[in-house]
């Protein structure tokens, strides 16, 4: 894999994280939590290291509304915490 292919894949995973946060309705909360830049960077790192990109993309495309992300979501705990501060 070339460095460019790696970067393109990382961007796709970052986009999936953004879509997941929007789908779960916590994208605004993520932007206002204390130290939100560091929290967001850690969330991006977890998403980038996930091996379920294809399943995640399909889940996001097929799911209209959900209370919880899929069980494999490495940001599930973060999403639950963000949902609790609505």
C-alpha distances in whole Angstrom, upper triangle without the diagonal:
4,7,8,6,7,10,11,10,12,15,15,16,18,20,21,22,25,26,26,29,30,31,32,34,33,32,35,36,32,33,36,36,37,34,32,29,28,29,26,24,24,24,21,19,20,19,16,16,17,16,18,17,18,21,22,21,24,26,26,27,30,31,34,35,35,36,33,30,28,29,25,25,24,26,29,31,31,31,35,36,35,37,40,41,41
4,5,5,6,9,10,11,12,14,16,17,18,20,21,23,25,26,27,29,31,32,33,35,34,32,35,35,32,33,36,36,36,33,31,28,28,29,26,23,24,24,21,20,21,20,16,17,19,18,21,19,20,24,24,23,26,28,28,28,31,33,35,37,36,38,35,31,30,31,27,26,26,27,30,33,32,32,36,37,36,38,41,41,42
4,5,5,6,9,10,10,12,14,15,16,18,20,21,23,24,26,27,29,30,32,33,32,29,32,33,29,30,33,33,33,30,28,25,25,26,23,20,21,22,18,17,20,18,15,16,18,18,21,19,21,24,23,23,26,28,27,28,31,32,35,36,35,37,34,30,30,30,27,25,24,26,29,31,29,30,34,34,33,36,39,39,39
4,5,5,6,9,10,11,12,14,15,17,19,20,21,23,24,26,27,29,30,32,31,28,31,32,29,29,32,32,33,30,28,25,25,26,23,21,22,22,18,18,20,19,15,17,19,19,21,18,20,23,22,21,24,26,25,26,29,31,33,34,34,36,33,30,29,30,27,25,25,26,29,31,29,30,34,34,33,35,38,38,38
4,5,5,6,9,10,11,12,14,15,17,19,20,21,23,25,26,27,29,30,30,27,30,32,28,29,32,32,33,31,28,26,25,26,23,21,22,21,18,17,19,17,13,15,16,16,17,15,16,20,19,18,21,24,23,23,26,28,31,32,32,33,31,27,26,28,24,23,23,24,27,29,28,29,32,33,32,34,37,37,37
4,5,5,6,9,10,11,12,14,15,17,19,20,21,23,25,26,27,29,28,25,28,29,26,26,30,30,30,28,25,23,22,23,20,18,18,18,15,14,16,14,10,12,14,14,16,14,16,19,18,18,21,23,22,23,26,28,30,31,30,32,29,25,25,25,22,21,20,21,24,26,25,26,29,30,29,32,34,35,35
4,5,5,6,9,10,10,12,14,15,17,18,20,21,23,24,26,27,26,23,26,27,24,24,27,27,28,25,23,20,20,21,18,16,17,17,13,13,15,14,10,13,15,16,17,15,17,20,19,18,21,23,22,23,26,27,29,30,30,31,29,25,25,26,23,21,20,21,24,26,24,25,29,29,28,30,33,33,33
4,5,5,6,9,10,11,13,14,15,17,19,20,21,22,25,26,25,23,26,27,24,24,28,28,30,27,24,22,22,22,19,17,19,18,14,15,17,14,11,14,15,15,16,13,15,18,17,15,19,21,19,20,23,25,27,28,28,30,28,24,24,25,22,21,20,21,24,26,25,25,29,30,28,30,33,33,33
4,5,5,6,9,10,11,13,14,15,17,19,20,21,23,24,24,22,25,26,23,24,27,27,29,26,24,21,21,21,18,16,17,16,12,13,14,11,8,11,11,12,12,10,12,15,14,13,16,18,17,18,21,23,25,26,26,27,25,21,21,22,19,17,17,18,21,24,23,23,26,27,26,28,31,31,32
4,5,5,6,9,10,11,13,14,15,17,19,20,21,23,21,19,22,23,20,21,24,24,25,23,20,18,18,18,15,13,14,13,9,9,11,9,6,9,11,12,13,10,13,16,14,14,17,19,17,19,22,23,25,26,25,26,24,20,20,21,18,16,15,16,19,21,20,20,24,25,24,26,29,29,29
4,5,5,6,9,10,11,12,14,15,17,18,20,21,20,18,20,22,19,19,23,23,25,22,19,17,18,18,14,13,15,13,10,11,13,10,9,12,13,14,15,12,14,17,14,13,17,18,16,18,21,22,24,24,24,26,23,20,21,22,20,17,17,17,20,22,20,20,24,25,23,25,28,28,28
4,5,5,6,9,10,11,12,14,15,16,18,20,19,17,21,22,19,20,24,24,26,24,21,19,20,19,16,15,16,14,11,13,13,10,9,12,12,13,12,9,11,13,11,10,13,15,13,14,18,19,21,22,22,24,21,18,18,20,17,15,16,16,19,21,20,19,23,24,23,24,28,28,28
4,5,5,6,9,10,10,12,14,15,16,18,18,16,19,20,17,19,22,22,24,22,19,18,18,16,13,13,13,11,8,9,10,6,5,9,8,10,10,7,10,12,9,9,13,14,12,14,17,18,20,21,20,21,19,15,15,17,14,12,12,12,15,18,17,16,20,21,20,22,25,25,25
4,5,5,6,9,10,11,13,14,15,17,15,13,16,17,14,15,19,19,21,19,16,14,15,14,10,10,11,9,6,9,10,7,7,10,11,13,13,10,13,15,12,12,15,16,14,16,19,19,20,21,20,21,19,16,17,18,16,13,13,12,15,17,15,15,19,20,18,20,23,23,23
4,5,5,6,9,10,11,12,14,15,15,12,16,17,15,16,19,20,22,21,17,16,17,16,13,13,14,12,9,12,13,10,10,14,13,15,14,10,13,14,11,10,13,14,11,13,16,17,18,18,19,20,18,15,17,19,17,14,15,14,16,19,17,16,20,21,19,20,23,23,23
4,5,5,6,9,10,10,12,14,14,12,16,17,15,17,20,20,23,22,18,18,18,16,13,14,14,11,9,12,12,8,9,12,11,12,11,8,10,11,7,7,10,10,8,11,14,14,15,16,16,17,15,12,13,15,13,11,12,11,13,17,15,14,17,19,17,18,22,22,22
4,5,5,6,9,10,11,12,11,10,13,14,12,13,17,17,19,18,15,14,15,13,10,11,11,8,7,10,9,6,9,12,11,13,12,10,13,13,9,10,13,12,10,13,16,15,16,16,15,16,14,11,13,15,13,10,10,8,11,14,12,11,14,16,14,15,19,19,19
4,5,5,6,9,10,11,10,7,11,12,10,11,15,16,19,18,14,14,15,13,10,12,13,10,9,12,13,10,12,15,14,17,15,13,15,15,12,11,15,14,11,13,16,15,16,16,15,16,15,13,15,17,16,13,13,11,13,16,13,12,15,16,14,15,19,18,18
4,5,5,6,9,10,10,9,12,14,13,14,18,18,21,21,17,18,19,17,13,15,16,13,12,15,15,12,14,17,15,17,14,12,14,13,10,9,12,11,7,10,13,12,12,12,13,15,14,11,13,16,16,13,14,12,14,16,15,12,16,17,15,15,19,19,18
4,5,5,6,8,9,9,12,13,12,14,17,17,20,20,17,17,18,15,13,15,15,11,11,14,13,10,13,15,13,15,13,12,13,12,9,9,11,9,7,10,12,11,12,11,10,12,10,8,10,13,12,9,11,9,10,13,12,9,12,14,13,13,16,17,16
4,6,5,6,5,5,9,9,8,11,13,14,17,17,14,15,16,13,11,14,14,10,11,14,13,11,14,17,15,18,16,15,17,16,12,13,15,13,10,14,15,13,14,12,11,12,11,9,12,15,15,11,12,9,10,12,10,7,11,12,10,10,14,14,13
4,5,5,6,5,8,10,10,12,14,16,19,19,16,17,19,16,13,16,17,14,14,18,17,15,17,20,18,21,18,17,18,17,14,13,15,13,10,12,14,12,12,11,11,12,12,11,14,17,18,14,16,13,13,16,13,10,13,15,12,12,15,15,14
4,5,8,8,11,13,13,15,17,18,22,22,19,20,21,18,16,19,19,15,16,19,18,15,18,20,18,20,17,16,17,15,12,12,13,10,7,10,11,9,8,7,8,9,10,9,12,15,16,13,15,13,13,15,14,11,13,15,13,12,16,16,15
4,6,8,11,11,11,14,16,16,20,21,17,19,20,17,15,18,18,14,16,19,17,15,18,20,18,20,18,17,18,16,13,14,15,12,10,13,14,11,10,8,7,7,7,7,11,14,15,12,14,11,10,12,11,7,9,12,10,8,12,13,12
4,6,8,8,10,12,13,14,18,19,16,18,20,17,15,19,19,15,17,20,19,17,21,23,21,23,21,20,21,20,16,17,18,15,13,15,16,13,12,10,10,9,10,11,15,17,18,15,17,14,13,14,12,9,11,12,9,8,11,11,9
4,5,5,6,9,10,11,14,16,13,15,16,13,12,15,16,13,15,18,17,16,19,21,20,23,21,20,22,21,17,18,20,17,15,18,19,16,15,13,12,11,11,11,15,17,18,15,15,12,11,12,10,7,9,9,6,6,10,9,8
4,6,5,7,9,11,14,15,11,13,15,12,10,14,15,12,13,16,16,15,18,20,20,22,21,19,21,21,17,17,20,18,15,17,19,17,16,15,15,14,14,14,17,19,19,16,16,13,13,14,11,9,12,12,9,10,13,12,11
4,5,5,7,9,13,14,11,13,15,13,12,15,17,14,16,19,19,18,21,23,23,26,24,23,25,25,21,21,23,21,18,21,23,20,19,17,17,16,17,17,20,22,23,19,19,16,16,17,13,12,14,13,9,10,13,11,9
4,5,5,6,10,12,9,12,14,11,11,15,15,13,15,18,18,18,21,23,23,26,24,24,26,25,21,22,24,22,19,22,24,21,20,18,17,16,16,16,20,21,22,18,18,14,14,14,11,10,11,10,6,8,10,7,7
4,6,6,9,10,6,9,11,8,7,11,12,10,12,15,15,15,17,20,20,23,22,21,24,23,20,21,23,21,19,22,24,21,21,19,18,17,16,15,19,20,20,16,15,12,13,13,9,9,11,10,7,10,12,10,11
4,6,9,9,6,8,11,9,8,12,13,12,13,16,17,17,19,22,22,25,25,23,26,26,22,23,25,24,21,24,26,24,23,21,21,20,19,19,22,24,23,20,19,15,17,17,13,13,15,13,10,13,15,12,13
4,6,8,6,9,12,10,11,14,15,14,16,19,20,20,22,24,25,28,28,27,29,29,25,26,29,26,24,27,29,26,25,23,22,21,21,21,24,25,25,22,21,17,18,17,14,14,15,13,10,13,14,11,11
4,6,5,9,10,8,10,13,13,13,15,18,18,19,21,23,23,27,27,26,29,28,25,26,29,26,24,27,29,26,26,24,22,20,20,20,23,24,24,20,19,15,16,15,11,12,13,10,8,12,12,9,11
4,5,9,9,8,11,13,13,14,17,18,19,20,22,24,25,29,29,28,31,31,27,29,32,29,27,31,32,30,30,27,26,24,23,23,26,26,26,22,20,17,19,16,13,15,16,13,12,15,15,12,15
4,6,6,6,9,10,11,13,14,16,17,19,20,22,23,27,27,27,30,30,27,28,31,29,27,30,32,30,30,28,27,25,24,23,26,26,25,22,20,17,19,17,14,16,18,15,13,17,17,15,18
4,6,5,6,8,10,10,12,14,15,16,18,20,21,25,25,24,27,27,23,25,28,26,24,27,29,27,27,25,24,22,21,20,23,24,23,20,18,15,17,16,12,13,16,13,11,15,16,14,16
4,5,5,6,9,10,10,12,14,15,16,18,20,24,24,23,26,27,23,24,28,26,24,27,30,28,28,27,26,25,23,22,24,25,24,20,18,15,18,17,14,16,18,16,15,18,19,18,19
4,5,5,6,9,10,11,12,14,15,17,19,22,23,23,26,26,23,25,28,27,25,28,30,29,29,28,26,25,23,21,24,24,22,19,16,14,17,16,13,15,18,15,15,18,19,18,20
4,6,5,6,9,10,11,12,14,16,17,21,21,21,24,24,21,22,25,24,22,25,27,26,26,24,23,21,19,18,20,20,19,16,13,11,13,12,9,11,14,12,11,15,16,15,17
4,5,5,6,9,10,10,12,14,15,19,19,18,22,22,18,20,23,22,19,23,25,23,24,23,21,21,19,17,19,20,19,15,13,10,13,13,10,11,15,13,12,15,17,16,18
4,5,5,6,9,10,10,12,14,18,19,18,22,22,19,20,24,23,21,24,27,25,27,25,24,23,21,19,21,21,19,16,13,12,15,15,12,14,17,16,15,19,20,20,21
4,5,5,6,9,10,11,13,16,17,17,21,21,18,20,23,22,21,24,26,25,26,25,23,22,19,17,19,19,17,14,11,9,13,12,10,13,15,14,14,18,19,19,21
4,5,5,6,9,10,11,15,15,15,18,18,15,17,20,18,17,21,23,21,23,21,19,19,16,14,15,16,14,11,8,6,10,10,8,10,13,13,12,15,17,17,19
4,5,5,6,9,10,13,14,13,17,17,14,15,19,18,17,20,22,21,23,22,21,21,18,15,17,17,15,12,10,9,13,14,11,13,16,16,15,18,20,20,21
4,5,5,6,9,12,14,13,17,18,16,17,21,20,19,22,24,24,26,25,23,23,20,17,18,18,15,12,10,10,14,14,13,15,18,18,18,20,22,23,24
4,5,5,6,10,11,12,16,16,13,16,19,18,17,21,22,22,24,23,21,20,17,14,14,14,11,9,6,7,10,11,11,13,15,16,16,18,21,21,23
4,5,5,9,9,9,12,13,10,12,15,15,14,17,19,19,21,20,19,19,16,13,13,13,11,8,6,7,11,13,12,12,16,17,16,18,21,22,23
4,6,8,10,9,13,14,12,13,17,17,16,19,21,21,24,24,22,23,20,16,16,16,13,11,10,11,14,16,15,16,19,20,20,22,25,25,26
4,7,9,10,13,14,13,15,18,18,18,21,23,23,25,25,23,23,20,17,16,16,12,11,9,11,14,16,16,17,20,21,21,23,25,26,28
4,6,7,10,11,10,12,15,15,15,18,20,20,22,22,20,21,17,14,13,12,9,8,7,10,12,15,15,16,18,20,20,22,24,26,27
4,6,8,9,9,12,14,14,15,18,19,20,23,23,21,22,19,15,13,13,9,10,10,13,15,17,18,19,21,23,23,24,27,29,29
4,6,5,6,9,10,10,12,14,15,16,19,20,18,19,16,13,10,11,7,8,10,12,13,17,17,17,19,22,22,23,25,27,28
4,6,5,6,9,10,10,12,14,15,18,19,18,20,17,13,12,13,10,10,11,13,15,18,18,17,20,23,22,23,26,27,27
4,5,5,6,9,10,11,12,14,17,19,18,21,18,15,13,14,12,12,14,16,17,21,21,20,23,25,25,25,28,30,29
4,6,5,6,9,10,10,12,15,16,15,18,15,12,9,11,9,10,13,15,15,19,19,18,20,23,23,23,26,28,27
4,5,5,6,9,10,10,14,14,13,15,13,9,8,10,9,8,11,12,12,16,16,15,17,20,20,19,23,24,24
4,5,5,6,9,10,13,15,15,17,15,12,11,14,13,12,14,15,16,19,19,17,20,23,21,21,25,26,25
4,5,5,6,8,12,14,14,17,15,12,11,14,13,13,16,17,17,21,21,19,21,24,23,23,26,28,27
4,5,5,6,9,11,10,13,12,9,8,11,11,11,14,15,14,18,18,16,18,21,20,19,23,25,24
4,6,6,8,9,10,13,12,9,10,13,13,12,15,14,14,18,18,15,17,20,19,18,22,23,22
4,6,8,11,12,16,15,13,13,17,16,15,18,18,18,22,21,19,21,24,22,21,25,26,24
4,7,9,11,14,14,13,12,16,16,16,19,19,18,22,22,19,21,24,23,21,25,27,25
4,6,7,11,11,10,10,14,15,14,18,17,16,19,20,16,18,21,20,18,21,23,21
4,7,11,12,12,13,17,18,17,20,19,18,21,21,17,18,21,20,17,21,22,20
4,7,9,10,12,15,17,16,19,17,15,18,18,14,15,18,17,14,17,19,17
4,6,7,9,12,15,13,16,15,12,15,15,12,12,16,15,12,15,17,16
4,7,10,12,15,13,16,14,11,13,13,10,9,13,12,9,12,14,13
4,7,8,11,10,12,11,7,10,11,8,8,11,12,10,12,15,15
4,6,8,6,9,8,6,10,11,8,9,13,13,11,14,17,17
4,5,6,9,10,8,11,13,11,12,16,16,15,18,20,20
4,6,8,10,7,10,13,12,12,15,17,16,18,21,22
4,6,9,8,11,13,13,14,17,18,18,20,23,23
4,5,5,9,10,10,11,14,15,15,18,20,20
4,6,8,9,10,12,13,14,16,18,19,21
4,6,5,6,9,10,11,12,14,16,17
4,5,5,6,9,10,10,12,15,16
4,5,5,6,9,10,11,13,15
4,5,5,6,9,10,11,13
4,5,5,6,9,10,11
4,5,5,6,9,11
4,5,5,7,10
4,5,5,7
4,5,6
4,6
4
